Amino acid sequence: MANKGWIAEFKEFALKGTIIDVAIGMIIGIAFSAIINSLVNDMLMPLVGIVIGKVDFTSLSISVGSAEVMYGSFIQACVNFFLIALTIFLCIKGVNRVRRRLEKEKAAAVEESPAPAEDIALLTEIRDLLKNE
């Protein structure tokens, strides 16, 4: 019987909407990261390479004793992070702009809705007066 309670508790936990929403978000995030990485590596980095002269930081290193510090890889990772963050910011900014436009259109449609008929308005007023008594 103890197992049945544990199984029921686990089932409730695993099938909660929030857990499923998080899983869906992670899957979409992983797919979206592939798109962003391709955008940065295949489209933006070649353009950045044209502007800064095809500099590849990954080959930069310094020897300290018997160790080789690959600081160029770190610089390249920082550049990639900046480009990815900028790309995501611009995508989200575009989505938010479209969302605001749709909300304005929806609000305008609500404002333009026709006024209720006279008898409906009168009945609503009577109802409100009766409520207040």
N, C-alpha and C positions, 0 to 999 in steps of 0.2 A: 504494500500500500504506500510505503514511503516513496517508492519509485514513481508511482502514478502521480503523486503530488509534484514531484520534481519535474517529471515530463510535462505536466500541465503548465507548470510555472515557466519552464523553458519555452514551450510552445507559445505561451502568451507573450513572452519577451521577444522571441524571434519573429513573430508575426505582427508586432506592433507597427503601426503606420510609420512612426518616426524611423525605425530601423530600416524599413523598406525604402523610405525616402532617402536616407543616407546612402544606402547601397546604390540606388538609381543615380544619385548625384555623383558618387564616386565613379561609376561606369561612364557616365556622360563626361565627367572631368578627364578621365583617362583618354577617351576618344577625342575630346577637345584639345588636350595637350599634344596629341599627335598632329592635329591640324596646325596649332600654333607653332610647334617645333618645325614643321615643314615650311610654314610661312617665314619664320625667322631664318632658318638655315638655307632654304632654297631660293627665297626671294629677297629678303632684306640684307642678309650678309653679303651677297654679291654686290648689291648697291653700295653698302658700307665699304666694301673692298675697293670699289671704284673711287669713292670719295677719299679714303685714307691711303690708297695705293696698295691694295691687296696685302695688308699687314696681317700676318698670322702670328698671334702671340704665343701659341702653344709651344713653339720651339725655344722660347726664351727660358734660360735656366742659369743657375750659378752653382758652382761647386763649393761646398763647405766641408773641408776635411775629405772623408770618403763618401759623403752624401751629396747627392745632386738635388738641389731645391728647384722644383719646376714652377717658378712663380708665373711664368707665361700662361700655363694652363689655368691658374687662378684668375689672371686678368681676363682671359678668354671667357671663362665661366661668368665673370662679373659682367662683361659686355653682353653675353648671351642673356643673362638674367635681366639686364636693363631693357634689351630689345623685346624680350618676352613680356615683361611687365608693361612696357609701353604699348605693345600690341594688344594685350588683354584690356588695358585701360581704354584704348580707342574703340575696341569692340563693345565693351560695356557702355561707353559713352554713347555710341551709336544706338545700341538697344534701348538705353534710357531715353534718348531723344525720340525714338519711334513710340515708345510707351507713353511718354508725356503727350505727344501729338494725338495718339489714340484716346487718351483720357480726356483731352480737351474736346475732341470731336464727340465723345460720348456725353460729356457735360453739356455741350451745345445742343445735342439732340434732345436731352432731357429738358432743357430750358425751352426748346421750341415746341414741346409737346402741347397739343391744344388744351385750352382751358376746359374744365368739366362743364357739362350742360347745366343750364340754369336750375333745373329741378334737382340735379345731383348736388350742386353747390348749396341749395336751400336745405336739402335733407342733411347734408354734412353740418351745416350751421346749427340746425335744430338738434342734431345728435350731440354736438359739442356743448350747447347750452344745457341740455339735459344731464350731461356728464358733470357739469360744474355745480349742479344743484345738490 
